[in-house]
Amino acid sequence: MRHHDHHHHEHAVESEIKVGVTYHDGKIAIALEGKKGTAPELVLAHEKEMHFIMVSNDLEAYYHLHPEKEQDGLYTINQPLNDGTYQAFVDTTPKDKAYQVAPNTVQVGAKKTDKADLNHDDHWTKEVDGKTVTLEDVKAVAGEAVPLVFDMHGEKPEHHLGALGHVVIVDEGVEQYIHVHPDADNTTSFHAHFPKPGMYKIWAEFQFADAVYTYSFIIEVSE
């Protein structure tokens, strides 16, 4: 089994990369700078140099984007955003440099968005545009490998960014970021490690007929 959830904040290392995220007129810019002011070289991960996850503070809005390199140390992408407060997670692997994924606050306009107060999700079957996915019953305990098994109801998802699915998890404080990939190339089963107890929101992405469908679930993680 291959577990790809490398982003754990309980083993924090000092990041050697400085990250700045800005938004202006429908365009997001991500600046990356090494200790000596040089631009870090990024390693390809799941076919991209950078997976950029942006969520609103209340966890209602979710974006999984792939900014392109505009110049050394600068990545950009066009994505209009509604006014509000967002947290951006720059999921990337700099070559030969320590890096820890951490939230970057982005304020769009003057309207502030409060953090979510998540309630446990009782509905584990979700439908998006006629495609139904069920997250099977799960007992989530902090610090353990938690299986997340998705039932596709007979549909076969296509490979998307090198896997049959991608799962991103953020806690209700919008501080913990967990990106998990399937246990194997041909499965929609995952294992996640939750660093601490509390409420988390899961976004599971699957591709059908060249379109990516995103399913969200809220989970309570116990001690």
C-alpha positions in Angstrom: 0.0 0.0 0.0 1.3 3.4 -0.8 0.3 6.3 1.5 0.8 9.7 0.0 -0.5 11.9 2.7 2.8 13.6 3.6 1.4 16.8 5.0 1.3 16.5 8.7 1.7 19.5 10.9 2.6 17.6 14.1 6.1 17.1 12.7 6.6 20.7 11.8 9.9 21.6 10.2 11.0 25.1 9.5 10.0 25.7 5.9 12.9 26.9 3.7 10.4 28.3 1.2 8.5 31.6 1.7 5.1 31.7 0.1 3.0 34.7 -0.9 -0.5 34.5 -2.4 -2.2 37.5 -3.8 -5.4 38.1 -5.8 -6.1 41.0 -8.2 -8.8 41.4 -10.9 -9.6 37.7 -11.3 -6.0 36.5 -11.2 -4.2 34.6 -8.4 -0.5 34.9 -8.1 1.8 32.6 -6.0 5.3 33.8 -5.3 7.8 31.3 -4.0 11.2 32.3 -2.6 14.0 30.3 -1.1 16.2 31.4 1.9 18.6 33.3 -0.3 16.0 34.9 -2.5 16.3 32.4 -5.2 13.3 30.7 -6.8 13.0 27.0 -5.8 12.9 24.3 -8.4 9.6 22.3 -8.1 9.3 18.5 -8.5 6.4 17.1 -10.5 3.8 15.5 -8.4 0.7 13.9 -10.0 1.6 15.5 -13.3 1.8 19.1 -12.0 4.4 21.2 -10.3 1.8 22.8 -8.1 -1.6 21.8 -6.7 -3.2 24.9 -5.4 -6.1 24.4 -3.0 -8.2 27.4 -2.0 -11.1 27.4 0.4 -13.3 30.1 1.8 -13.0 30.6 5.6 -16.5 29.0 6.0 -15.4 26.0 3.8 -18.3 26.7 1.4 -16.1 27.5 -1.6 -13.5 25.0 -2.8 -11.0 25.3 -5.7 -8.3 22.9 -6.8 -6.3 24.7 -9.4 -3.0 24.2 -11.2 -1.2 27.5 -11.6 1.4 27.8 -14.4 4.9 29.2 -14.1 5.0 32.7 -15.4 8.6 33.3 -14.5 11.0 31.9 -12.0 9.4 31.9 -8.5 6.0 33.2 -9.8 3.0 31.0 -10.7 -0.4 32.4 -11.8 -3.9 31.3 -12.7 -7.1 33.1 -13.7 -9.9 32.4 -11.2 -12.5 35.0 -10.4 -13.4 35.0 -6.7 -16.3 36.4 -4.8 -15.6 38.9 -2.0 -14.6 37.2 1.2 -11.8 35.7 3.2 -10.0 32.6 1.8 -7.2 30.3 2.9 -4.8 29.1 0.2 -2.7 26.0 0.5 0.2 25.7 -1.9 0.8 21.9 -2.3 4.1 21.5 -4.0 7.4 19.7 -3.6 10.5 22.0 -3.8 13.7 20.1 -4.8 16.1 19.6 -1.9 14.3 22.0 0.3 12.2 21.6 3.5 8.7 22.8 3.0 5.5 22.6 5.1 2.1 23.3 3.6 0.4 26.1 5.6 -2.6 28.3 5.2 -2.1 31.7 3.4 -4.9 34.1 4.1 -6.3 36.0 1.0 -8.8 38.7 1.6 -10.9 39.6 -1.5 -12.8 42.9 -1.1 -13.9 44.2 2.3 -16.3 41.5 3.3 -14.9 39.2 6.0 -15.8 35.5 6.1 -16.2 33.8 9.5 -14.7 30.4 10.1 -17.2 27.4 9.9 -18.9 25.7 12.7 -19.3 22.3 11.1 -22.0 19.8 12.0 -21.5 16.1 11.6 -22.7 14.9 8.2 -25.4 12.2 8.3 -25.7 11.9 4.6 -22.9 9.8 3.2 -24.4 9.4 -0.3 -24.0 12.5 -2.6 -25.1 13.1 -6.1 -23.5 15.6 -8.5 -25.0 16.0 -11.9 -26.4 12.5 -12.0 -23.2 10.7 -10.7 -23.6 9.3 -7.2 -20.8 8.5 -4.7 -21.1 7.0 -1.2 -18.5 7.4 1.5 -18.7 4.1 3.4 -19.1 4.2 7.2 -15.9 5.3 8.8 -14.7 5.6 12.4 -12.1 8.3 12.3 -9.6 8.5 15.2 -6.9 11.0 15.4 -3.3 9.7 14.8 -4.5 6.5 13.1 -4.7 5.4 9.5 -8.4 6.1 8.7 -9.7 4.2 5.6 -11.9 6.3 3.3 -13.6 4.0 0.9 -15.8 5.5 -1.8 -18.5 3.4 -3.5 -19.0 4.6 -7.1 -22.4 2.9 -7.6 -21.1 1.0 -10.6 -19.5 4.0 -12.4 -15.8 3.6 -13.2 -14.0 6.9 -12.7 -11.2 7.9 -15.2 -7.6 8.5 -14.3 -7.3 12.2 -13.3 -3.8 13.5 -12.6 -2.5 10.0 -12.5 -5.0 8.5 -10.1 -8.6 7.4 -9.9 -9.4 10.1 -7.4 -8.1 12.8 -5.2 -9.1 13.6 -1.6 -8.4 16.9 0.1 -9.3 17.4 3.8 -9.3 20.6 5.8 -10.2 21.1 9.5 -12.9 23.6 10.5 -10.2 26.0 11.8 -8.8 26.0 8.2 -5.3 25.2 9.6 -4.8 21.5 8.8 -4.4 20.5 5.2 -4.4 16.8 4.3 -4.1 15.6 0.6 -4.5 11.9 0.1 -4.1 9.8 -2.9 -5.6 6.3 -3.5 -4.0 3.2 -1.9 -3.2 1.9 -5.4 -3.6 3.0 -9.1 -6.8 1.2 -9.7 -8.8 1.8 -6.5 -11.0 4.5 -4.9 -9.9 3.5 -1.4 -7.7 6.0 0.5 -6.1 6.2 3.9 -6.0 9.5 5.8 -4.1 10.5 8.9 -5.9 13.2 11.0 -3.4 15.0 13.2 -5.9 15.9 16.0 -9.5 15.4 16.9 -12.2 17.7 15.7 -14.5 18.5 12.7 -13.1 18.2 9.2 -14.5 18.7 5.7 -13.5 16.2 2.9 -13.6 17.0 -0.8 -13.4 13.9 -3.0 -12.7 14.5 -6.7 -13.5 11.9 -9.4 -13.4 12.3 -13.1 -16.2 10.9 -15.4 -16.3 11.6 -19.2 -13.5 14.2 -19.0 -15.3 16.3 -16.3 -14.2 16.4 -12.6 -16.9 16.0 -10.1 -16.4 17.1 -6.5 -18.2 15.5 -3.5 -18.0 17.0 0.0 -18.5 15.2 3.3 -18.1 16.4 6.9 -16.5 14.1 9.4 -15.9 14.1 13.1 -12.5 12.8 14.3 -12.4 11.5 17.8 -9.4 11.2 20.1 
